[in-house]
Amino acid sequence: TVVECVTYSLAFIAGLIIFVPEGLTSLGPISTGLAGFMLIFGSLIREIGECLVLILVIRPFDIDDCVVVSGKRLIVVEITMLTTRFLNSNGEVVRIRNAHIFADKDGVVNLSHSKNLECGVEIDLLAADSTPEVLGNLEDFVQQYCANQEDSWVPGQCGKATVIAGGCSGILVQMLEPGIVRWRFRVVHRLNFDHVGKVRRDCSVLLTCLLEHATRTLGLKLGKAQRVVQSA
């Protein structure tokens, strides 16, 4: 089509500018006129070329993918030649130039194309109950729970308590108020961000079972806040 011919022509010219600047001299008599044209529109054509490489060759994301761009988690809403529209965690529409994404040294992390989703469950324990024996018992429970449901969870990567803030050795998490300590137990689901609703439901069931084990089996007293979290 005409659009395709124009697109490929621009891509060819942009490729000469980006990769083989001296290639312009090989175009013969029209090189002078073309050089003047490039002087005026060179930066635009370069940007178009970078955008085409991003959306047609690299293709780091599709519509509705969950991605991380410049350290921010976003949902892809619309992809055009020059820009891409995203939805951020506040429900705001963010427009980013494709050339900026192409040039970003950190690249794009596509969470929707990742195989597994890392998340966790958090419970608040009394400081007096936060002993190695109790924490070991709770970690074993989470590990065994995930092993019994290996169709949903990755058993070998579940159960370990991890740090949020403070503490040391990856165990003590956060002192929220006098006498209360928050613990996070890492779990890895076999689904990814394309199925985040299912993952959160499975995490909620796991959290309910963990709370029941902590209160009824171990007789622990818990704080007020218990929740499901997911990795960035």
C-alpha positions as CSV (number, residue, x, y, z in Angstrom):
1,T,0.0,0.0,0.0
2,V,1.0,3.6,-0.3
3,V,1.3,3.9,3.5
4,E,3.6,0.9,3.6
5,C,5.7,2.3,0.8
6,V,6.1,5.6,2.6
7,T,6.8,3.9,5.9
8,Y,9.5,1.7,4.4
9,S,11.0,4.6,2.6
10,L,11.2,6.7,5.7
11,A,12.6,3.7,7.6
12,F,15.3,3.3,4.9
13,I,16.3,6.9,5.0
14,A,16.2,6.9,8.8
15,G,18.4,3.9,8.8
16,L,21.0,5.7,6.6
17,I,21.0,8.6,9.0
18,I,21.3,6.5,12.1
19,F,23.6,3.7,11.0
20,V,25.3,4.8,7.8
21,P,25.5,8.6,7.5
22,E,28.1,8.4,4.7
23,G,25.5,6.3,2.8
24,L,23.8,9.5,1.7
25,T,26.7,10.2,-0.7
26,S,25.9,7.0,-2.6
27,L,22.6,8.4,-3.8
28,G,24.2,10.2,-6.7
29,P,22.9,13.6,-8.0
30,I,20.0,13.8,-5.6
31,S,22.3,13.7,-2.6
32,T,22.6,17.5,-2.3
33,G,18.8,18.0,-2.3
34,L,18.4,15.0,0.0
35,A,21.0,16.4,2.3
36,G,19.1,19.7,2.5
37,F,15.9,17.8,3.2
38,M,17.6,15.8,5.9
39,L,19.0,19.0,7.4
40,I,15.4,20.3,7.9
41,F,13.6,17.0,8.7
42,G,16.4,14.8,9.8
43,S,15.6,14.8,13.5
44,L,11.9,14.0,12.8
45,I,12.8,11.2,10.4
46,R,15.3,9.8,13.0
47,E,12.5,9.8,15.6
48,I,10.1,8.1,13.2
49,G,12.8,5.5,12.4
50,E,13.4,4.8,16.1
51,C,9.6,4.5,16.6
52,L,9.2,2.1,13.7
53,V,12.0,-0.1,15.0
54,L,10.4,-0.1,18.5
55,I,6.8,-0.9,17.4
56,L,7.5,-3.1,14.4
57,V,10.8,-4.9,15.2
58,I,11.4,-4.9,18.9
59,R,7.7,-4.9,19.9
60,P,8.3,-4.9,23.7
61,F,4.6,-4.7,24.5
62,D,1.0,-5.1,23.2
63,I,-2.3,-3.5,24.2
64,D,-3.3,-4.3,27.9
65,D,0.2,-5.5,28.8
66,C,1.5,-4.6,32.3
67,V,4.9,-3.1,31.9
68,V,7.6,-1.1,33.8
69,V,8.9,2.0,31.9
70,S,11.3,4.3,33.6
71,G,10.7,2.6,36.9
72,K,6.9,3.0,36.8
73,R,4.4,0.2,36.5
74,L,1.9,1.0,33.7
75,I,-0.8,-0.6,31.6
76,V,-0.6,-0.2,27.8
77,V,-3.8,1.5,26.5
78,E,-2.9,2.6,22.9
79,I,0.1,2.3,20.6
80,T,0.6,4.9,17.8
81,M,3.5,5.6,15.5
82,L,5.1,8.3,17.7
83,T,3.6,7.8,21.1
84,T,2.1,5.2,23.4
85,R,-0.6,5.8,26.0
86,F,-0.5,4.1,29.3
87,L,-2.6,3.9,32.4
88,N,-0.8,4.4,35.7
89,S,-1.7,3.1,39.2
90,N,-3.7,6.2,39.9
91,G,-6.0,5.7,36.9
92,E,-4.3,8.6,35.0
93,V,-3.5,8.4,31.3
94,V,0.2,8.9,30.6
95,R,1.5,9.5,27.1
96,I,5.2,8.7,26.4
97,R,7.1,9.2,23.1
98,N,8.2,6.0,21.6
99,A,11.6,7.5,20.8
100,H,12.0,8.0,24.6
101,I,11.1,4.4,25.2
102,F,13.6,3.3,22.5
103,A,16.4,5.4,24.0
104,D,15.7,4.4,27.6
105,K,18.8,2.6,28.9
106,D,16.8,0.6,31.4
107,G,14.5,-0.7,28.6
108,V,11.0,-2.1,29.1
109,V,10.1,-4.8,31.6
110,N,7.0,-6.6,30.4
111,L,5.4,-8.2,33.4
112,S,2.6,-9.7,31.3
113,H,5.2,-11.8,29.4
114,S,6.9,-12.9,32.5
115,K,6.3,-16.6,33.4
116,N,5.5,-16.3,37.1
117,L,4.1,-13.6,39.4
118,E,5.9,-13.0,42.7
119,C,3.7,-11.9,45.5
120,G,3.3,-12.4,49.3
121,V,1.1,-12.5,52.3
122,E,1.7,-10.3,55.4
123,I,0.7,-10.9,59.0
124,D,1.2,-8.9,62.1
125,L,2.6,-10.9,65.1
126,L,3.2,-9.8,68.7
127,A,6.9,-9.2,69.2
128,A,7.0,-11.9,71.9
129,D,5.7,-14.4,69.4
130,S,8.2,-13.5,66.7
131,T,10.7,-16.3,67.6
132,P,12.7,-18.5,65.2
133,E,10.6,-21.5,66.2
134,V,7.2,-19.8,65.4
135,L,8.5,-18.2,62.2
136,G,10.0,-21.5,61.1
137,N,6.7,-23.2,61.7
138,L,4.8,-20.6,59.7
139,E,7.4,-20.8,56.8
140,D,7.0,-24.6,56.8
141,F,3.2,-24.2,56.6
142,V,3.4,-21.9,53.6
143,Q,5.9,-24.2,51.9
144,Q,3.8,-27.2,52.5
145,Y,0.6,-25.4,51.4
146,C,2.2,-24.4,48.1
147,A,3.7,-27.9,47.6
148,N,0.2,-29.4,48.0
149,Q,-1.1,-27.1,45.2
150,E,1.8,-27.1,42.8
151,D,-0.5,-26.6,39.9
152,S,-0.9,-23.0,41.2
153,W,2.3,-22.3,43.1
154,V,6.0,-22.8,42.5
155,P,6.8,-24.8,45.7
156,G,10.6,-24.3,45.8
157,Q,10.2,-20.5,45.8
158,C,7.5,-20.1,48.4
159,G,7.5,-19.6,52.2
160,K,10.5,-17.5,53.0
161,A,10.0,-14.4,55.2
162,T,11.5,-11.3,53.5
163,V,12.4,-7.8,54.7
164,I,10.2,-4.7,54.2
165,A,12.1,-2.2,56.3
166,G,14.6,-2.6,59.2
167,G,15.7,-5.8,60.7
168,C,18.5,-8.0,59.4
169,S,19.2,-11.4,57.8
170,G,16.0,-11.3,55.8
171,I,13.8,-12.2,58.8
172,L,12.7,-9.2,60.9
173,V,10.4,-7.0,58.8
174,Q,9.0,-3.9,60.3
175,M,8.0,-2.7,63.8
176,L,4.6,-1.0,63.2
177,E,3.8,-0.1,66.7
178,P,5.1,-1.1,70.2
179,G,4.8,-4.9,70.5
180,I,3.7,-5.6,66.9
181,V,6.0,-6.9,64.1
182,R,5.0,-7.4,60.4
183,W,6.1,-10.4,58.5
184,R,5.9,-11.1,54.8
185,F,6.0,-14.6,53.4
186,R,7.1,-14.8,49.8
187,V,5.1,-16.9,47.3
188,V,5.4,-17.3,43.6
189,H,2.3,-18.1,41.4
190,R,2.6,-20.0,38.2
191,L,0.4,-17.4,36.4
192,N,1.5,-13.8,35.5
193,F,0.1,-10.3,35.4
194,D,-2.4,-11.3,32.7
195,H,-4.2,-13.3,35.4
196,V,-3.7,-10.9,38.4
197,G,-7.3,-11.4,39.6
198,K,-6.9,-15.2,39.9
199,V,-3.5,-14.7,41.6
200,R,-4.9,-12.4,44.2
201,R,-7.8,-14.7,44.9
202,D,-5.4,-17.6,45.4
203,C,-3.2,-15.4,47.7
204,S,-6.3,-14.5,49.7
205,V,-7.1,-18.2,50.2
206,L,-3.5,-18.8,51.3
207,L,-3.6,-15.9,53.7
208,T,-6.9,-17.2,55.3
209,C,-5.4,-20.6,55.8
210,L,-2.2,-19.2,57.2
211,L,-4.2,-17.0,59.7
212,E,-6.2,-20.0,60.7
213,H,-3.1,-22.0,61.3
214,A,-1.5,-19.2,63.3
215,T,-4.5,-18.6,65.6
216,R,-6.0,-22.1,66.0
217,T,-3.0,-24.4,65.7
218,L,-0.3,-22.2,67.2
219,G,-2.6,-20.1,69.4
220,L,-1.0,-16.8,68.3
221,K,-2.5,-13.4,68.8
222,L,-2.3,-11.3,65.6
223,G,-2.3,-7.5,64.9
224,K,-5.1,-5.8,63.0
225,A,-3.5,-5.6,59.5
226,Q,-3.2,-8.8,57.4
227,R,-2.9,-8.4,53.6
228,V,-1.9,-9.7,50.2
229,V,0.9,-7.9,48.4
230,Q,2.4,-8.3,44.9
231,S,5.9,-7.5,43.7
232,A,6.7,-4.4,41.6
